[in-house]
Amino acid sequence: MTLLRHSWYMTVRHLRNLFRQPAWIAISLAQPIVWLLLYGALFRRIVEIPGFGAGSYVDFLTPGIVVMTCLFSAGWSGMGIIEDMNRGVVDRFLVTPVSRAALIWGRIIQLGLVAVIQSAIIIVLGLILGAHFPGGFAGIVALVVASVLLGSGFGALSNAIALLSRKEETMIAASNFILLPLTFLSSVFMAQALMPQWMQDVAAYNPVNWAVLAGRNALTADPAWASVLWRLLWLVVFAAVSGMLATRAFRAYRRSV
C-alpha cells in the first residue's frame, strides 16, 4: 500500500508540473498530426496495392499514429529525470521516507495518463479526417490500452537509460537510435504482408508492432479477440520487465551518490 500511495503522490507532482505547461501536450502532438495529415494524403491510394488488406488508408493509419504518439512521448521521458538529477531534486527525494520504486512508477503512471489524452485527440482527429472504426468503443479502448502499455514500457526504459547515462546527449542519441527504427520496423505505415521478409521477421518481435496489430485488429468489424488479448498480454510483460529494469537502474544510481 505504501508503494501505491507514494507512487500516486509522485504522479500528482508530475501532473502538476505538466499543468504548468499545458502547451507541451499540443507541441508533442504536432509531429503525429503532421504524419497523419501528410501521410494520409500522400499515400491515400496505397490501399489499391493487391494484398494491402484495407479499404481506407486513414482507417489503417490512425491506429498506427496513436501508437507512435505514445511511443515517442514515452521515449523522451528520460529527459525529465535528467533535469531533476541536474537540479538535485532526485537527491533530495533520496533523503526522504518516500518509496524508492515510487520515484520511478510515479513517472510511468503520469506517462500513462498523458498517453490516454494524446490517444483521444488523435482518434478524434482521425474521425474528422474520415476514419471509421467498426470495432466501436471496445476496439478504441483496446487500442488505447495497447498504446498505454507500450508507452509505459518504453517510458521505463527511457528512465533507465537516463539514470545510467545521466547525460542529455546520450539520452538524445539513444532515443533516436531506438524509436525511429522500431517505428519503421512495424506496420505503422505499411501492411506487414507487403514488407520485406526480413522486416516481417523483426516485426514479429517488435513491441511497437504488437501494439499496432492489437489496436488495428480490435477496431475491425469482426475482431479476433484472442489475438488481441495475447498481444496485450505480451505488452503487459514488456511493461513489467521494463519497469523492473528502471527500478534496478535507479538502485544503481542511488548507490553511486
C-alpha positions as CSV (number, residue, x, y, z in Angstrom):
1,M,0.0,0.0,0.0
2,T,2.9,2.4,0.8
3,L,4.2,1.9,-2.8
4,L,0.9,2.7,-4.3
5,R,0.3,5.7,-2.1
6,H,3.8,7.2,-2.7
7,S,3.5,6.4,-6.5
8,W,0.3,8.4,-6.6
9,Y,1.9,11.3,-4.7
10,M,4.7,11.3,-7.3
11,T,2.2,11.1,-10.1
12,V,0.4,14.1,-8.8
13,R,3.7,16.0,-8.6
14,H,4.5,15.3,-12.3
15,L,0.9,16.1,-13.4
16,R,1.2,19.5,-11.6
17,N,4.4,20.2,-13.5
18,L,2.6,19.3,-16.7
19,F,-0.4,21.6,-15.9
20,R,2.1,24.5,-15.6
21,Q,3.0,24.0,-19.2
22,P,-0.2,22.6,-20.9
23,A,1.1,23.6,-24.3
24,W,3.5,20.7,-24.1
25,I,0.7,18.3,-24.9
26,A,-0.1,20.3,-28.0
27,I,3.5,20.6,-29.1
28,S,4.1,16.8,-28.6
29,L,1.1,16.2,-30.9
30,A,2.5,18.4,-33.7
31,Q,4.6,15.7,-35.3
32,P,2.0,12.9,-35.2
33,I,-0.7,15.2,-36.6
34,V,1.7,16.0,-39.5
35,W,2.3,12.3,-40.1
36,L,-1.5,11.7,-40.1
37,L,-2.4,14.6,-42.4
38,L,0.5,14.3,-44.8
39,Y,1.0,10.6,-44.9
40,G,-2.7,10.1,-45.0
41,A,-3.0,12.3,-48.1
42,L,0.3,11.3,-49.8
43,F,-0.3,7.5,-49.6
44,R,-4.1,7.6,-49.8
45,R,-4.1,5.3,-52.9
46,I,-1.6,2.8,-51.4
47,V,-4.6,0.6,-50.3
48,E,-5.1,-0.2,-54.0
49,I,-2.0,-2.4,-54.0
50,P,-3.1,-6.1,-54.1
51,G,-2.7,-7.6,-50.7
52,F,-2.7,-4.4,-48.6
53,G,-5.9,-5.6,-46.9
54,A,-7.5,-2.2,-46.0
55,G,-10.1,-0.2,-47.8
56,S,-9.1,3.2,-46.5
57,Y,-5.6,4.4,-45.6
58,V,-6.9,6.8,-42.9
59,D,-8.6,3.8,-41.3
60,F,-5.3,1.9,-41.5
61,L,-3.0,4.8,-40.4
62,T,-4.9,6.2,-37.5
63,P,-4.2,3.3,-35.0
64,G,-0.6,3.4,-36.0
65,I,-0.3,7.1,-35.3
66,V,-1.9,6.6,-31.9
67,V,0.7,4.0,-31.0
68,M,3.5,6.1,-32.5
69,T,2.5,9.2,-30.5
70,C,2.6,7.3,-27.2
71,L,5.9,5.7,-28.2
72,F,7.7,8.9,-28.9
73,S,6.2,10.7,-25.9
74,A,7.4,8.0,-23.6
75,G,10.7,7.5,-25.3
76,W,11.8,11.1,-24.4
77,S,10.6,10.9,-20.8
78,G,14.1,10.3,-19.6
79,M,14.9,13.9,-20.2
80,G,12.7,14.9,-17.3
81,I,14.6,12.7,-14.8
82,I,18.0,14.0,-16.1
83,E,16.7,17.6,-15.4
84,D,15.6,16.5,-11.9
85,M,19.1,15.0,-11.3
86,N,20.8,18.1,-12.6
87,R,18.7,20.3,-10.2
88,G,19.3,18.0,-7.3
89,V,15.6,17.1,-7.0
90,V,16.3,13.3,-7.1
91,D,19.0,13.5,-4.4
92,R,16.6,15.5,-2.1
93,F,14.0,12.8,-2.5
94,L,16.6,10.2,-1.5
95,V,16.8,11.6,2.0
96,T,13.0,11.4,2.5
97,P,11.0,8.3,3.5
98,V,9.4,8.1,0.0
99,S,9.4,4.6,-1.5
100,R,12.3,4.4,-4.0
101,A,10.3,2.4,-6.5
102,A,7.6,5.2,-6.4
103,L,10.1,7.6,-7.8
104,I,10.0,5.5,-11.0
105,W,6.4,4.3,-11.0
106,G,5.1,7.8,-10.4
107,R,6.6,8.9,-13.7
108,I,5.3,5.8,-15.5
109,I,1.7,6.4,-14.3
110,Q,1.9,10.0,-15.4
111,L,3.0,8.9,-18.8
112,G,0.1,6.5,-19.0
113,L,-2.4,9.3,-18.2
114,V,-0.9,11.6,-20.7
115,A,-1.0,8.8,-23.3
116,V,-4.7,8.4,-22.8
117,I,-5.2,12.2,-23.5
118,Q,-3.0,12.1,-26.6
119,S,-4.6,8.9,-27.9
120,A,-8.1,10.5,-27.6
121,I,-7.0,13.6,-29.5
122,I,-5.5,11.5,-32.4
123,I,-8.6,9.3,-32.6
124,V,-10.9,12.3,-32.8
125,L,-8.7,13.8,-35.5
126,G,-8.8,10.5,-37.4
127,L,-12.6,10.6,-37.2
128,I,-12.7,14.1,-38.5
129,L,-10.5,13.0,-41.5
130,G,-13.0,10.3,-42.3
131,A,-11.7,7.2,-40.4
132,H,-14.2,4.5,-39.5
133,F,-13.8,2.2,-36.5
134,P,-16.3,-0.7,-36.9
135,G,-14.9,-2.2,-33.6
136,G,-16.7,0.6,-31.8
137,F,-15.9,1.7,-28.2
138,A,-14.4,-1.7,-27.2
139,G,-12.0,-1.5,-30.1
140,I,-11.0,2.1,-29.2
141,V,-10.4,1.0,-25.6
142,A,-8.2,-1.9,-26.7
143,L,-6.2,0.5,-28.9
144,V,-5.7,3.0,-26.0
145,V,-4.7,0.2,-23.6
146,A,-2.2,-1.2,-26.1
147,S,-0.7,2.3,-26.6
148,V,-0.5,3.0,-22.8
149,L,1.2,-0.4,-22.2
150,L,3.7,0.3,-24.9
151,G,4.3,3.8,-23.7
152,S,4.8,2.6,-20.1
153,G,7.4,0.1,-21.2
154,F,9.4,2.5,-23.3
155,G,9.0,5.2,-20.7
156,A,10.5,2.9,-18.1
157,L,13.4,2.1,-20.5
158,S,13.9,5.8,-21.2
159,N,14.2,6.5,-17.5
160,A,16.6,3.6,-17.1
161,I,18.9,5.0,-19.8
162,A,18.7,8.4,-18.2
163,L,19.6,7.1,-14.8
164,L,22.6,5.2,-16.2
165,S,23.9,7.8,-18.6
166,R,23.0,11.0,-16.7
167,K,23.7,12.9,-19.9
168,E,21.2,14.6,-22.2
169,E,23.4,14.0,-25.2
170,T,23.4,10.2,-24.6
171,M,19.7,10.3,-23.9
172,I,19.0,12.0,-27.2
173,A,21.3,9.7,-29.2
174,A,19.7,6.6,-27.6
175,S,16.2,7.7,-28.2
176,N,16.8,8.5,-31.9
177,F,18.7,5.2,-32.3
178,I,15.8,3.2,-30.8
179,L,12.5,4.9,-31.6
180,L,12.6,5.6,-35.4
181,P,14.0,2.1,-36.4
182,L,11.3,0.4,-34.3
183,T,8.6,2.5,-35.8
184,F,9.6,1.7,-39.4
185,L,10.2,-2.0,-38.4
186,S,6.5,-2.2,-37.6
187,S,3.2,-2.0,-39.5
188,V,2.5,1.6,-38.5
189,F,2.7,2.9,-42.1
190,M,2.7,-0.3,-44.2
191,A,0.8,-3.5,-44.2
192,Q,3.0,-6.2,-42.7
193,A,2.3,-8.6,-45.6
194,L,3.9,-6.1,-48.1
195,M,7.0,-5.6,-46.0
196,P,10.3,-7.3,-47.0
197,Q,10.6,-10.7,-45.4
198,W,13.4,-9.8,-43.0
199,M,11.4,-6.8,-41.8
200,Q,8.4,-9.1,-41.2
201,D,10.6,-11.4,-39.1
202,V,11.8,-8.4,-37.0
203,A,8.3,-7.1,-36.6
204,A,7.2,-10.3,-35.1
205,Y,9.4,-9.5,-32.0
206,N,8.8,-5.7,-32.1
207,P,6.6,-4.4,-29.2
208,V,5.6,-1.5,-31.4
209,N,4.1,-3.9,-33.9
210,W,2.3,-5.8,-31.2
211,A,0.5,-2.6,-30.1
212,V,-0.3,-1.6,-33.7
213,L,-1.7,-5.0,-34.6
214,A,-3.7,-5.3,-31.4
215,G,-5.3,-1.9,-31.8
216,R,-5.9,-2.2,-35.5
217,N,-7.4,-5.7,-35.1
218,A,-9.7,-4.6,-32.3
219,L,-11.1,-1.8,-34.5
220,T,-12.2,-4.1,-37.3
221,A,-15.8,-5.2,-37.7
222,D,-15.0,-8.7,-36.5
223,P,-12.0,-8.6,-34.1
224,A,-10.0,-11.7,-33.4
225,W,-10.1,-11.0,-29.7
226,A,-7.9,-14.0,-28.8
227,S,-5.1,-12.5,-30.9
228,V,-5.7,-9.0,-29.5
229,L,-5.6,-10.3,-25.9
230,W,-2.4,-12.3,-26.5
231,R,-0.6,-9.2,-27.8
232,L,-1.9,-7.1,-24.9
233,L,-0.5,-9.8,-22.6
234,W,2.9,-9.6,-24.2
235,L,2.8,-5.8,-23.8
236,V,2.0,-6.3,-20.1
237,V,5.0,-8.5,-19.8
238,F,7.1,-6.0,-21.7
239,A,6.0,-3.1,-19.5
240,A,6.6,-5.1,-16.3
241,V,10.1,-6.2,-17.3
242,S,10.9,-2.6,-18.4
243,G,9.7,-1.3,-15.0
244,M,11.9,-3.7,-13.2
245,L,14.9,-2.6,-15.3
246,A,14.2,1.0,-14.5
247,T,13.9,0.2,-10.8
248,R,17.3,-1.6,-10.9
249,A,18.8,1.4,-12.7
250,F,17.6,3.7,-10.0
251,R,19.1,1.4,-7.4
252,A,22.4,1.6,-9.2
253,Y,22.1,5.4,-9.3
254,R,21.3,5.6,-5.6
255,R,24.4,3.5,-4.7
256,S,26.6,5.9,-6.8
257,V,25.6,9.1,-4.9
